[in-house]
Each structure stands twice: as structure tokens, then as C-alpha cells.
């Protein structure tokens, strides 16, 4: 097998589903990854539903993951803009497991003594020079009437995202759905992208932060 250069690949799984491990594999297979620090600046474009700016950014590389590519609806515009694009939806065993991983990660990274971060801590946690973790969460979840870690809200977000993705691609063949814990996940990934296997299983990047 050989890899087709300049093919667009988007990892559209929610954060905390193994996306960093997929990124590591994409890099190892020679795909040029989009600059994620620059991609963070596209969140304002996402907020304003300016998907043309996001599409323009995607011409700078071959593969992309994390925000705003993994957020609701972005993948639809990317699929329409790039006819040969492939999409990878990473999932967890259950929404409950995903929720616990998401909250634990935030608690360790942004909270105090392993506790869930407060609103103030999230507003002080910078994602870019202009945006905070609170800003990002608010754009995704509209925190006006909810706390940032309200379980029902987050689980609904995770389930809704996976449902919307699966529904959109149900008659298409350019989506791969994988759970990185499954033994055949890496094999399916290689077959989907037409690349040779470099290792037996996915590299486990950011074990305490990602999967």
C-alpha cells in the first residue's frame, strides 16, 4: 500500500477518546498535521459559524484533530469542501466512561488538589492568548444555565455528537469509527487510510490525559 499525498484526514472524535494517539499515528505515517495552536484561533470562527475560514486553514496541512474540527457540525462543511476527505470518529466504551475521563482530566490539569475546577480557575486557564478554557466550554455547551461539569449536559453532548456523525455518514464510505481499546482498531485505521502497519497497536499517547 502507498499513501496518497495531500489527502485530507479529520479526526472528529470528542476530546478524551484517544485523539492524541491517532495524531501520533498520523505523524508516524508521514501525514502533515495542522498546527493545533493556530487552529485554536479558529474557535472564534466556529462561534460565528464562519466555516469558510476553517476550510481555508485546512489547506495548510493534510490531517487535523481537536477543536474546532471535532466539534458539532464542522465535519459536514469539511466533507463538502474536500471531496476525497476521510474522517475518523474515535469513541469510548460508553458515555459514562468518557464523562469520567473528561472530568478527571480537567480536575488534574485545571483544578486544585484533584478537585473539579471552579469557574474562576477555568476563566484563568488560557487556551490561547485570547481565549480561556471557560470560553471554549461555553461555546460548546452554553454554560449560562449549566455548570461546566453537569453530567447530563456533557453526556448528551457526547451522545449527540456521535449520533449526528453516524447519521450524516450513513450512506457514505469515508468514515471510520474506532475504539482504540479494541485490538483491531489500529489494523482498521491502516486499512482505511491505505498505510502499512508500523506497530501492533496504537501508540498510547498521553495515557493519563487522552484515552
VEXDRENBA-182460 format. One record per residue: y, z, x of N, C-alpha, C in turn; residue number from 1; residue in three letters. Coordinates in Angstrom, 3 decimals. Last residue first. Layout:
N
(r (Y,Z,X),(Y,Z,X),(Y,Z,X),NUM,ALA) ...
//
This chain:
211
(r (9.013,26.493,-6.649),(7.853,26.407,-7.559),(7.650,27.726,-8.280),211,UNK) (r (11.501,27.671,-5.409),(11.396,26.429,-6.162),(10.234,26.445,-7.139),210,UNK) (r (11.564,30.047,-3.986),(12.765,29.612,-4.670),(12.548,28.453,-5.629),209,UNK) (r (9.352,30.647,-2.576),(9.884,31.722,-3.417),(11.066,31.259,-4.245),208,UNK) (r (8.929,28.160,-1.323),(7.891,28.766,-2.155),(8.427,29.853,-3.066),207,UNK) (r (10.290,25.867,-0.223),(10.979,26.958,-0.922),(10.034,27.691,-1.871),206,UNK) (r (7.622,23.504,-0.510),(8.950,23.850,-0.032),(9.535,24.983,-0.865),205,UNK) (r (4.703,22.634,0.196),(5.226,23.694,-0.678),(6.547,24.185,-0.121),204,UNK) (r (3.711,19.285,-0.040),(4.247,20.351,0.809),(4.936,21.374,-0.083),203,UNK) (r (0.932,18.470,-2.128),(2.371,18.505,-1.927),(2.748,19.581,-0.915),202,UNK) (r (-2.094,17.852,-0.243),(-1.355,18.310,-1.411),(0.136,18.283,-1.099),201,UNK) (r (-2.896,16.446,2.054),(-3.821,16.635,0.934),(-3.090,16.998,-0.353),200,UNK) (r (-0.664,13.878,3.311),(-1.300,15.190,3.374),(-2.160,15.362,2.132),199,UNK) (r (0.054,11.297,2.897),(0.346,11.864,4.207),(-0.327,13.211,4.412),198,UNK) (r (-1.065,8.429,1.262),(-1.078,9.888,1.298),(-0.882,10.372,2.734),197,UNK) (r (1.165,5.650,0.860),(-0.042,6.237,1.432),(0.058,7.763,1.427),196,UNK) (r (2.587,4.591,-2.291),(2.704,5.048,-0.905),(1.380,5.650,-0.452),195,UNK) (r (3.272,3.961,-4.973),(2.698,2.963,-4.079),(2.845,3.324,-2.618),194,UNK) (r (4.070,5.737,-6.850),(5.111,5.149,-6.009),(4.587,4.097,-5.046),193,UNK) (r (1.624,6.379,-8.068),(2.765,5.990,-8.897),(3.827,5.258,-8.078),192,UNK) (r (0.072,7.245,-5.921),(-0.320,6.054,-6.669),(0.858,5.505,-7.476),191,UNK) (r (1.482,9.564,-5.222),(1.338,8.465,-4.265),(0.976,7.160,-4.973),190,UNK) (r (1.175,11.114,-7.597),(2.510,10.772,-7.084),(2.429,9.555,-6.157),189,UNK) (r (-1.564,11.464,-7.657),(-0.910,10.706,-8.727),(0.476,10.240,-8.298),188,UNK) (r (-1.847,13.059,-5.364),(-2.530,11.764,-5.439),(-1.882,10.881,-6.505),187,UNK) (r (-0.445,15.323,-6.154),(0.063,14.513,-5.043),(-0.572,13.123,-5.038),186,UNK) (r (-2.051,16.256,-8.320),(-0.638,15.906,-8.508),(-0.120,14.996,-7.397),185,UNK) (r (-4.609,17.201,-8.324),(-4.443,15.752,-8.243),(-2.988,15.309,-8.338),184,UNK) (r (-4.426,19.951,-8.615),(-4.929,19.414,-7.351),(-4.685,17.915,-7.210),183,UNK) (r (-1.483,21.380,-9.981),(-2.724,20.635,-10.194),(-3.139,19.929,-8.910),182,UNK) (r (0.981,22.318,-9.342),(-0.144,23.220,-9.125),(-1.478,22.509,-9.302),181,UNK) (r (2.812,20.439,-10.150),(2.464,20.482,-8.735),(1.326,21.441,-8.419),180,UNK) (r (2.319,18.398,-12.738),(2.428,19.829,-12.466),(1.931,20.011,-11.039),179,UNK) (r (3.939,15.392,-13.777),(3.024,16.125,-12.903),(3.367,17.608,-12.868),178,UNK) (r (4.400,12.289,-15.099),(4.501,13.709,-15.428),(3.479,14.455,-14.576),177,UNK) (r (6.226,9.403,-14.522),(5.077,10.191,-14.085),(5.353,11.653,-14.436),176,UNK) (r (7.340,6.409,-16.021),(7.447,7.865,-15.953),(6.133,8.470,-15.486),175,UNK) (r (7.185,3.741,-16.632),(7.871,4.129,-15.399),(8.156,5.629,-15.327),174,UNK) (r (6.275,2.525,-18.904),(5.285,2.875,-17.882),(5.928,3.336,-16.578),173,UNK) (r (6.966,3.250,-22.394),(7.304,2.692,-21.091),(6.291,3.172,-20.058),172,UNK) (r (6.841,4.553,-24.743),(6.352,3.174,-24.737),(6.649,2.477,-23.414),171,UNK) (r (7.888,7.073,-24.116),(6.543,6.989,-24.700),(5.986,5.574,-24.732),170,UNK) (r (10.278,7.895,-23.009),(9.418,7.039,-22.191),(8.068,6.729,-22.854),169,UNK) (r (11.395,9.562,-24.975),(12.116,8.360,-24.534),(11.182,7.386,-23.830),168,UNK) (r (9.514,11.632,-25.149),(9.755,10.764,-26.302),(10.424,9.464,-25.875),167,UNK) (r (9.750,12.840,-22.653),(8.478,12.242,-23.059),(8.667,11.274,-24.224),166,UNK) (r (12.448,13.744,-22.782),(11.995,12.813,-21.749),(10.725,12.093,-22.189),165,UNK) (r (12.343,15.502,-24.958),(13.231,14.341,-25.002),(12.801,13.287,-23.991),164,UNK) (r (10.514,17.441,-24.010),(10.224,16.670,-25.223),(11.062,15.393,-25.278),163,UNK) (r (11.842,18.501,-21.794),(10.559,17.821,-21.617),(10.218,16.946,-22.817),162,UNK) (r (14.123,19.583,-23.141),(14.256,18.583,-22.065),(12.955,17.797,-21.903),161,UNK) (r (13.007,21.432,-24.904),(13.750,20.280,-25.418),(13.849,19.180,-24.368),160,UNK) (r (11.932,23.308,-23.111),(11.053,22.554,-24.012),(11.736,21.304,-24.549),159,UNK) (r (14.333,24.215,-21.865),(13.220,23.653,-21.087),(12.319,22.794,-21.970),158,UNK) (r (15.796,25.160,-24.101),(16.341,24.118,-23.228),(15.220,23.420,-22.460),157,UNK) (r (14.109,27.158,-25.039),(14.381,25.997,-25.891),(14.924,24.841,-25.057),156,UNK) (r (14.305,28.903,-22.902),(13.012,28.293,-23.207),(13.192,27.070,-24.099),155,UNK) (r (17.025,29.617,-23.121),(16.524,28.922,-21.945),(15.191,28.239,-22.208),154,UNK) (r (17.182,30.855,-25.684),(18.029,29.721,-25.335),(17.442,28.917,-24.180),153,UNK) (r (15.376,32.994,-25.443),(15.159,31.963,-26.454),(15.941,30.698,-26.129),152,UNK) (r (16.583,34.530,-23.344),(15.266,33.904,-23.214),(15.054,32.766,-24.195),151,UNK) (r (19.552,34.464,-21.745),(18.982,34.680,-23.078),(17.693,33.855,-23.181),150,UNK) (r (21.047,34.403,-19.463),(19.595,34.512,-19.332),(18.920,34.850,-20.656),149,UNK) (r (23.756,34.273,-20.129),(23.189,33.216,-19.276),(21.678,33.250,-19.166),148,UNK) (r (24.197,34.914,-23.658),(24.178,35.361,-22.280),(23.498,34.306,-21.434),147,UNK) (r (26.138,33.006,-26.015),(24.858,33.443,-25.442),(25.076,34.017,-24.053),146,UNK) (r (28.401,31.801,-26.897),(27.729,32.704,-27.835),(26.404,33.231,-27.305),145,UNK) (r (29.243,30.445,-24.603),(30.229,31.137,-25.431),(29.578,32.161,-26.347),144,UNK) (r (27.674,28.897,-22.983),(27.462,30.346,-22.957),(28.444,31.134,-23.816),143,UNK) (r (26.196,26.155,-22.863),(27.287,26.639,-23.722),(27.164,28.143,-23.939),142,UNK) (r (24.342,25.078,-21.115),(23.856,25.939,-22.192),(24.932,26.452,-23.140),141,UNK) (r (25.524,23.366,-19.195),(24.185,23.084,-19.726),(23.892,23.830,-21.016),140,UNK) (r (27.969,24.547,-18.717),(27.916,23.139,-19.107),(26.577,22.813,-19.744),139,UNK) (r (27.169,27.094,-17.909),(27.938,26.941,-19.137),(27.926,25.503,-19.633),138,UNK) (r (25.939,26.650,-15.471),(25.148,27.168,-16.587),(25.867,26.942,-17.910),137,UNK) (r (28.203,25.779,-13.991),(27.037,24.913,-14.189),(26.197,25.359,-15.381),136,UNK) (r (29.862,28.039,-14.074),(30.322,26.755,-14.606),(29.134,25.852,-14.925),135,UNK) (r (28.250,29.934,-12.711),(28.589,30.138,-14.131),(29.031,28.824,-14.773),134,UNK) (r (28.313,28.904,-10.162),(27.036,28.905,-10.883),(27.287,29.095,-12.379),133,UNK) (r (31.382,26.946,-9.927),(30.561,28.133,-9.704),(29.234,27.980,-10.440),132,UNK) (r (33.361,24.481,-8.210),(32.528,24.925,-9.319),(31.698,26.145,-8.919),131,UNK) (r (34.768,23.671,-5.989),(35.476,23.711,-7.264),(34.679,24.373,-8.384),130,UNK) (r (33.131,23.593,-3.855),(34.433,24.211,-3.653),(35.175,24.412,-4.967),129,UNK) (r (30.034,24.424,-5.501),(30.857,23.541,-4.692),(32.188,24.254,-4.505),128,UNK) (r (29.031,26.906,-6.210),(28.104,25.786,-6.045),(28.768,24.683,-5.235),127,UNK) (r (29.619,30.345,-5.666),(30.090,28.974,-5.592),(28.929,27.983,-5.484),126,UNK) (r (29.795,33.114,-7.549),(28.804,32.354,-6.776),(29.180,30.881,-6.798),125,UNK) (r (31.488,34.309,-9.277),(31.848,34.395,-7.863),(30.902,33.583,-6.970),124,UNK) (r (30.236,34.007,-11.651),(31.539,33.345,-11.504),(32.027,33.399,-10.059),123,UNK) (r (28.038,35.627,-11.241),(27.835,34.192,-11.402),(29.137,33.424,-11.223),122,UNK) (r (29.288,38.123,-11.170),(28.565,37.639,-9.989),(28.350,36.134,-10.065),121,UNK) (r (30.294,38.249,-13.805),(31.210,38.237,-12.667),(30.532,37.697,-11.412),120,UNK) (r (27.934,38.353,-15.300),(28.857,37.227,-15.473),(29.797,37.117,-14.275),119,UNK) (r (25.303,39.443,-13.059),(26.289,39.645,-14.111),(27.151,38.397,-14.233),118,UNK) (r (21.883,38.573,-12.423),(23.307,38.527,-12.079),(24.184,38.788,-13.298),117,UNK) (r (19.233,40.900,-12.688),(19.859,39.695,-13.205),(21.346,39.703,-12.872),116,UNK) (r (18.367,42.475,-9.542),(18.680,42.508,-10.971),(19.315,41.193,-11.404),115,UNK) (r (17.977,42.715,-6.819),(16.964,42.027,-7.612),(17.195,42.036,-9.101),114,UNK) (r (20.328,43.880,-5.843),(19.083,44.659,-5.852),(18.030,44.043,-6.771),113,UNK) (r (22.241,41.671,-7.727),(22.282,42.821,-6.821),(21.006,43.626,-6.976),112,UNK) (r (22.000,38.015,-7.819),(22.134,39.360,-8.362),(22.217,40.429,-7.285),111,UNK) (r (21.502,35.600,-6.605),(22.869,35.869,-7.042),(23.085,37.293,-7.542),110,UNK) (r (18.822,35.563,-5.711),(19.867,34.839,-4.975),(21.285,35.281,-5.332),109,UNK) (r (17.261,37.109,-7.386),(17.164,37.303,-5.946),(18.356,36.696,-5.209),108,UNK) (r (18.015,36.112,-9.898),(18.155,37.534,-9.614),(18.143,37.802,-8.110),107,UNK) (r (17.330,33.428,-9.732),(18.740,33.797,-9.864),(18.957,35.264,-9.507),106,UNK) (r (14.507,33.749,-9.583),(15.255,33.064,-8.531),(16.729,33.467,-8.563),105,UNK) (r (13.932,34.985,-12.000),(13.642,35.675,-10.746),(14.429,35.068,-9.588),104,UNK) (r (14.657,32.982,-13.840),(15.384,34.257,-13.828),(15.161,34.995,-12.515),103,UNK) (r (12.766,30.962,-13.156),(14.213,30.694,-13.168),(15.010,31.993,-13.031),102,UNK) (r (10.329,32.244,-13.553),(10.676,31.725,-12.236),(12.178,31.510,-12.116),101,UNK) (r (10.440,32.790,-16.297),(10.339,33.894,-15.349),(10.741,33.448,-13.942),100,UNK) (r (10.523,30.129,-17.298),(11.614,31.074,-17.557),(11.603,32.213,-16.531),99,UNK) (r (8.019,29.107,-16.499),(9.259,28.517,-15.999),(10.424,29.502,-16.148),98,UNK) (r (6.362,30.730,-18.024),(6.286,30.797,-16.566),(7.551,30.220,-15.949),97,UNK) (r (7.155,29.856,-20.596),(7.286,31.263,-20.214),(7.290,31.415,-18.689),96,UNK) (r (6.399,27.206,-20.656),(7.827,27.517,-20.678),(8.066,28.960,-20.244),95,UNK) (r (3.694,26.605,-18.318),(4.224,26.958,-19.637),(5.715,27.215,-19.514),94,UNK) (r (3.210,25.390,-15.888),(2.086,25.635,-16.790),(2.551,25.956,-18.204),93,UNK) (r (5.941,23.002,-15.442),(5.192,24.212,-15.116),(4.060,24.384,-16.115),92,UNK) (r (6.706,19.657,-14.247),(6.596,20.684,-15.283),(5.851,21.893,-14.733),91,UNK) (r (8.620,16.809,-13.409),(7.811,17.930,-12.952),(7.849,19.036,-14.004),90,UNK) (r (8.808,13.534,-13.876),(9.068,14.758,-14.629),(8.112,15.829,-14.130),89,UNK) (r (10.170,10.875,-12.307),(9.137,11.895,-12.140),(9.580,13.150,-12.876),88,UNK) (r (10.681,7.401,-12.663),(11.098,8.752,-12.985),(9.913,9.702,-12.872),87,UNK) (r (11.971,4.399,-11.221),(10.834,5.233,-11.589),(11.312,6.672,-11.745),86,UNK) (r (13.683,1.309,-11.853),(13.666,2.734,-11.517),(12.384,3.408,-11.979),85,UNK) (r (14.255,-1.305,-12.316),(13.000,-1.009,-11.603),(12.866,0.470,-11.263),84,UNK) (r (16.736,-1.342,-13.599),(15.549,-1.852,-14.308),(14.236,-1.477,-13.638),83,UNK) (r (19.181,0.793,-13.972),(18.299,0.348,-12.889),(16.946,-0.052,-13.485),82,UNK) (r (20.458,1.393,-16.372),(21.236,0.813,-15.277),(20.360,0.209,-14.189),81,UNK) (r (18.577,2.568,-18.007),(19.220,1.336,-18.472),(19.952,0.630,-17.332),80,UNK) (r (17.959,4.809,-16.510),(16.903,3.849,-16.825),(17.495,2.515,-17.272),79,UNK) (r (20.408,6.137,-16.551),(19.871,5.658,-15.286),(18.796,4.607,-15.512),78,UNK) (r (20.597,6.820,-19.233),(21.587,5.902,-18.675),(21.106,5.329,-17.345),77,UNK) (r (18.420,8.594,-19.375),(18.499,7.428,-20.260),(19.454,6.376,-19.699),76,UNK) (r (18.965,10.677,-17.590),(17.901,9.724,-17.261),(17.952,8.480,-18.130),75,UNK) (r (20.858,12.258,-18.906),(21.266,11.423,-17.776),(20.241,10.333,-17.497),74,UNK) (r (19.683,13.882,-20.958),(20.215,12.549,-21.279),(20.611,11.684,-20.096),73,UNK) (r (19.928,17.006,-19.332),(19.711,16.266,-20.576),(20.437,14.917,-20.568),72,UNK) (r (19.434,16.744,-15.744),(20.000,17.346,-16.948),(19.811,16.436,-18.159),71,UNK) (r (18.751,15.701,-13.352),(17.690,16.376,-14.108),(18.209,17.016,-15.388),70,UNK) (r (21.075,14.730,-12.272),(20.024,13.765,-12.613),(18.937,14.387,-13.482),69,UNK) (r (23.185,16.146,-11.267),(23.061,16.065,-12.735),(21.933,15.159,-13.201),68,UNK) (r (20.671,18.530,-10.228),(21.803,18.174,-11.086),(22.628,17.045,-10.455),67,UNK) (r (17.575,17.140,-8.827),(18.510,18.213,-9.151),(19.667,17.661,-9.980),66,UNK) (r (17.367,14.036,-6.980),(16.789,15.146,-7.729),(17.862,16.195,-7.953),65,UNK) (r (16.700,10.655,-5.908),(17.631,11.701,-6.323),(16.882,12.789,-7.082),64,UNK) (r (16.583,7.801,-3.745),(15.927,8.852,-4.515),(16.885,10.018,-4.751),63,UNK) (r (18.228,5.929,-2.429),(17.057,5.477,-3.184),(16.516,6.538,-4.140),62,UNK) (r (21.879,5.602,-2.401),(20.580,6.027,-1.856),(19.464,5.509,-2.751),61,UNK) (r (24.142,4.705,-3.651),(24.272,5.139,-2.259),(22.942,5.515,-1.623),60,UNK) (r (23.970,4.240,-6.275),(23.852,3.052,-5.434),(23.923,3.413,-3.953),59,UNK) (r (24.579,6.555,-7.563),(23.164,6.278,-7.323),(22.936,5.006,-6.505),58,UNK) (r (27.297,6.411,-8.042),(26.822,7.253,-6.950),(25.385,6.901,-6.575),57,UNK) (r (27.246,4.822,-10.351),(27.847,4.297,-9.126),(27.373,5.084,-7.915),56,UNK) (r (26.150,6.656,-12.158),(25.402,5.437,-11.813),(25.938,4.836,-10.514),55,UNK) (r (28.273,8.453,-12.325),(26.974,8.901,-11.808),(26.147,7.702,-11.366),54,UNK) (r (30.178,6.833,-13.505),(30.439,7.387,-12.179),(29.150,7.872,-11.530),53,UNK) (r (28.963,6.348,-15.955),(29.218,5.225,-15.050),(29.480,5.709,-13.632),52,UNK) (r (28.946,8.661,-17.411),(27.719,8.320,-16.697),(27.910,7.128,-15.762),51,UNK) (r (30.762,10.857,-18.435),(31.126,9.685,-17.645),(29.920,9.293,-16.799),50,UNK) (r (30.797,13.169,-19.922),(29.907,12.078,-20.322),(30.317,10.752,-19.679),49,UNK) (r (32.062,15.291,-18.877),(32.899,14.348,-19.618),(32.116,13.140,-20.125),48,UNK) (r (29.928,16.457,-17.537),(30.606,17.211,-18.592),(31.423,16.289,-19.483),47,UNK) (r (29.444,14.498,-15.605),(28.450,14.775,-16.644),(29.099,15.482,-17.821),46,UNK) (r (31.744,14.804,-14.077),(31.499,13.526,-14.751),(30.491,13.706,-15.870),45,UNK) (r (31.252,17.339,-13.123),(32.418,17.133,-13.985),(32.290,15.820,-14.746),44,UNK) (r (29.081,16.810,-11.537),(28.883,17.633,-12.719),(30.062,17.514,-13.680),43,UNK) (r (29.460,15.556,-9.190),(29.320,14.699,-10.365),(29.170,15.504,-11.652),42,UNK) (r (29.346,17.316,-7.155),(30.683,16.983,-7.639),(30.639,16.091,-8.873),41,UNK) (r (26.686,17.288,-6.538),(27.193,18.432,-7.296),(28.587,18.151,-7.858),40,UNK) (r (26.466,15.115,-4.881),(26.033,14.967,-6.270),(26.546,16.114,-7.134),39,UNK) (r (27.196,16.156,-2.449),(28.112,15.235,-3.112),(27.765,15.072,-4.583),38,UNK) (r (24.888,17.646,-2.058),(26.181,18.333,-2.062),(27.230,17.451,-2.743),37,UNK) (r (22.912,15.721,-1.988),(22.989,16.611,-3.141),(24.302,17.379,-3.200),36,UNK) (r (22.816,12.441,-1.309),(23.433,13.662,-0.794),(23.679,14.620,-1.953),35,UNK) (r (19.650,10.944,-2.007),(21.065,11.082,-2.265),(21.577,12.415,-1.745),34,UNK) (r (17.274,9.945,0.459),(17.676,10.840,-0.612),(19.196,10.843,-0.767),33,UNK) (r (15.312,7.249,1.141),(16.636,7.798,1.420),(17.097,8.628,0.235),32,UNK) (r (11.878,7.623,1.898),(12.916,7.293,0.924),(14.231,7.965,1.324),31,UNK) (r (9.779,8.312,3.572),(10.794,7.383,4.050),(11.853,6.981,3.052),30,UNK) (r (8.030,10.267,2.996),(7.584,8.899,2.751),(8.667,7.865,3.034),29,UNK) (r (9.555,12.510,3.459),(8.453,12.216,4.384),(7.922,10.802,4.210),28,UNK) (r (11.208,12.367,1.196),(11.780,12.204,2.535),(10.695,11.824,3.528),27,UNK) (r (9.296,12.875,-0.791),(10.058,11.623,-0.801),(10.669,11.345,0.569),26,UNK) (r (8.498,15.470,-0.100),(7.539,14.372,-0.035),(8.259,13.027,0.006),25,UNK) (r (10.879,16.874,-0.593),(10.303,16.870,0.744),(9.324,15.705,0.913),24,UNK) (r (11.117,16.440,-3.374),(12.134,15.917,-2.457),(11.587,15.826,-1.043),23,UNK) (r (8.951,17.925,-4.248),(8.942,16.472,-4.445),(9.958,15.816,-3.518),22,UNK) (r (9.936,20.430,-3.566),(8.716,19.943,-2.925),(8.577,18.434,-3.082),21,UNK) (r (12.067,20.613,-5.298),(12.337,20.605,-3.861),(11.116,20.122,-3.079),20,UNK) (r (10.822,20.716,-7.803),(11.598,19.534,-7.442),(11.901,19.469,-5.945),19,UNK) (r (9.352,22.677,-9.058),(8.802,22.065,-7.854),(9.585,20.873,-7.361),18,UNK) (r (10.737,23.720,-11.121),(9.452,23.097,-11.470),(8.823,22.406,-10.255),17,UNK) (r (13.336,24.653,-10.838),(12.236,25.609,-10.779),(10.912,25.028,-11.271),16,UNK) (r (15.101,22.448,-13.012),(15.065,23.293,-11.830),(13.939,24.312,-11.960),15,UNK) (r (13.154,19.941,-14.757),(14.108,21.049,-14.738),(14.003,21.811,-13.416),14,UNK) (r (12.672,16.617,-13.490),(12.167,17.894,-13.968),(13.227,18.968,-13.884),13,UNK) (r (13.349,14.196,-12.453),(14.140,14.686,-13.588),(13.553,15.951,-14.206),12,UNK) (r (13.839,12.318,-9.767),(13.049,13.480,-10.157),(13.850,14.215,-11.223),11,UNK) (r (13.967,8.897,-9.516),(14.696,10.059,-10.004),(13.704,11.151,-10.387),10,UNK) (r (14.360,6.145,-7.488),(13.418,7.159,-7.935),(14.217,8.407,-8.315),9,UNK) (r (14.816,2.712,-7.031),(15.419,3.982,-7.421),(14.347,4.919,-7.976),8,UNK) (r (14.092,0.822,-4.129),(13.701,1.202,-5.484),(14.316,2.557,-5.806),7,UNK) (r (14.652,0.284,-1.469),(15.760,0.286,-2.426),(15.335,0.504,-3.874),6,UNK) (r (11.476,-1.144,-0.617),(12.767,-0.578,-0.262),(13.747,-0.706,-1.420),5,UNK) (r (8.301,-0.294,-1.552),(9.375,-1.249,-1.819),(10.709,-0.570,-1.522),4,UNK) (r (5.706,0.479,0.646),(6.789,0.985,-0.171),(7.863,-0.078,-0.324),3,UNK) (r (2.333,-0.575,0.381),(3.588,-0.504,1.094),(4.688,-0.129,0.120),2,UNK) (r (-1.200,0.000,0.836),(0.000,0.000,0.000),(1.256,0.000,0.875),1,UNK) 
//
